[in-house]
Structure formats: C-alpha cells, structure tokens
Amino acid sequence: MVQVAVCGPASATPAELAHARRVGELLAARGATVLCGGGGGVMAAVAAGARAHHGLVIAVRPDDGTAPGPVADASATLLTNLGQARNAVLVWSADAVIAVGGSWGTLSEVALAMRRGGVPVVVLGGWRVVDAVGAPVSGPRHVDTPEEAVGVALADRPGDGGSGPARRA
C-alpha cells in the first residue's frame, strides 16, 4: 500500500481545510494510506476526508499523548514524543508528500522531503521558495487543485502506468 504524507498548518484557512479534506477523499479513493501530523487544521481535515471514504489514516504525533487533540479520524496514532523532529519520521515514512497551505512546520516538512529525495513532493498553496535573485527553486511541484496534487503524488504508482514509488506490504 502506498503511504502519502499530507502536511499543513494547524491554523488553516477555510480554503486550505477544503483542499485538505478533498485530498484525503481522493487518496482514500485511490487506496493510499494517509499519514498526517495528528493535529488540527489541515491534519484533521485530511483525516476526516480519508475516513469518510473508508481510508486508512495514521497520525504521527509530536507528543507523548498527554497533549489535547489527537485527530479523531485517525485509524491509528503513533506517539513519537519528538516534538517537531516528528516531521522527519512523517516524511521518511511516506512514498509521496503533499503540503497543503503553509506554516513553518509545513515548510520544514517540504524541506525534509526534498533533502530525502526519491519521492514526489507536491505543494498546494502555501510556500514558494526562491533563490537570492528571486527565481523559483526547483524541486517541489506546485499545483492548483486537490485533484492535481493527488494525481502528481500518485502518478507513478504501480497499476497507474508507471514504475511507481516504493510499495509497502
């Protein structure tokens, strides 16, 4: 099963929440496992969208479980007690990464995914990184819709006509 990390801010706009929920719906419909940070905002919205379509959602929490607010729609929760370092766990567990919106934590997840290499990194809204002269930095694929985000993330998935990201048993 392909695992897709969906990252985004806990304090999200209504548009980001709608995009995240739709991404969750589309990933579930394609049979992908959704990984998220286990908090509110984008994380809760993607989980709700995936679970509404009978998808599997794994929440990778930064705490030890005593903090309020684990995602209600998670199928399972991993308590890392790593703080923001859990972003690396989330990214390294994924076959693709989709960032919806932007926050400092989301930017760190995009950067970690790019440093990791070998997985599609898709950005829907949010951060656009530029170099010293203002030219876009190559790497993440910027898209405009949830459908496009999921399509890019899963474009090479086995069974969809490509060689695909790594498959998980």
N, C-alpha and C positions, 0 to 999 in steps of 0.2 A: 504494500500500500504506500502510495506517495504521501509524504508529510509536507505541508506548506505552512510556514510560519507567517502569521499576519500580525504586523506591528502597527502601533499607532498610539496617540495620546489618550490618557485617561480623561482629560478635559478636552472633549472633541466638539466640533460644531455639528449642528443638525445634518449638514450635507455629508460630513465625514462619517457620522453614525449610519446614515442611509447607505453610503457606499460600503461601509464595513459589513453591514447586515447582508447586503446583496452579494458581496464577495463570499461570505460564509455560505449562503444559499447555493451559489454556483459551485463552490468547492465540494460541498456535500453531494450535489447532483452528479459531479464527476467522480465521486468515490474517494476523494482525497481526505486524509486526516488533517484537521486544522490544529495547529499549535498556536497558542497565544500567551500573553503575559499574565493572564489570570486576574486582571484588574477591571476597572470600569471603562467607560467610554468606548473607544474602538474595540478593545479587547472583549468587552461584554457584548457589543453589537455583533461582532463576527461569530462569537459563540452562539448567540441566540439565532442568528441566521442559519448556521450549520445544523444546530439541533432541531430547528423547525423542519428541516428536511432530512431528519434521521441520520445526521452526520456524526462522526466521532470527533470530539474536541478534547485536547489535552492542554490544561492550563499549567504553565511553568511559572510558579510564584517566586517572588524575590525574598519572601519572608519565611518564618517558621510556622505559619498557620495561626498565630495569635492576633495578627492584624485583621481588622474587619474587611469584609467584602470580597471573598473569593467569588469567581464567576459562577453564578447559579446554573448556567447551562453547560458547564464543563462535564464531560464524561468521566474524567479523572483529573486529579490535581497533583502536581509534583511540587513539594515544598523544598526549595533549594537553600534557604537562609543565606543567600549570597548577595543580597541587595541587587544593585544594578549589574553586577557581574553575571546575573542570571541571563542577561541578554546574549552572552556568548553561548550559553547552554542552549538557548532557544534557537539561535542561528545555526549552530553546529548540528542540531537535530533535524534540520529541515532539508528537503530536496529543492525547495524554492522559497523565496522570501518576498512577501508583498507588504509594502508600507503604505498605509492609508493615513493621509494627513501628516502633520509634523510636530514633533516636540524634541527636546534634547535627547531623551531616551530613544525615540524613533530614529533620530539621526545616528546615534551610536549603533543601533541595530543594522542600519543600512551600511555604515562603515565597516562593521564587523563582517557582514556578509560579503562585501566587496573584497576585503582582505582575505577572507577564506577562499574565495574564488570557486569556480566549478559549479555554481548554482545560479539560476536566473534570479535577478534582483529587480523587482518592479516597484515603481513609485506612482501612486495615485494621489495627486495633490501633494501638498507639503513641500519638502525641501528640494531645492535645485542647487547643486554645488557648482561653483565657478572657480576658475583659476585666478591668478594675480591680475590678469588683464581682462577678466570678466567673461572669458569663454567657458562654455559648459564643460565640466569634467566628464570624460567618457566613463561609462560603467553602468549605472542603473538605467533601466529602461523606463522612461516616463510615459504614462498613458492617461487617458481622459475618462475612461469608464470602468466600472467593475468587470464588465464582460471582457474588455480588452486586457485588464490586469490578470484575470484568471486564464485567459487564452494564452498570454505570453508565459505565465508561470508554468503552465502545463503543456506548452506547445510541443515539447519533445517527449512527452510521456509515452511509454510503450503502449501500443494499441491506438495511438493517435497519429501514427505515420512517421515517428522519429525514433532515434536511438534512446532518448529519454534520460531524465535524471535518475540517479540510483533508486532502485526499487527496494522496499523494505518488506520483510516477510511478515 
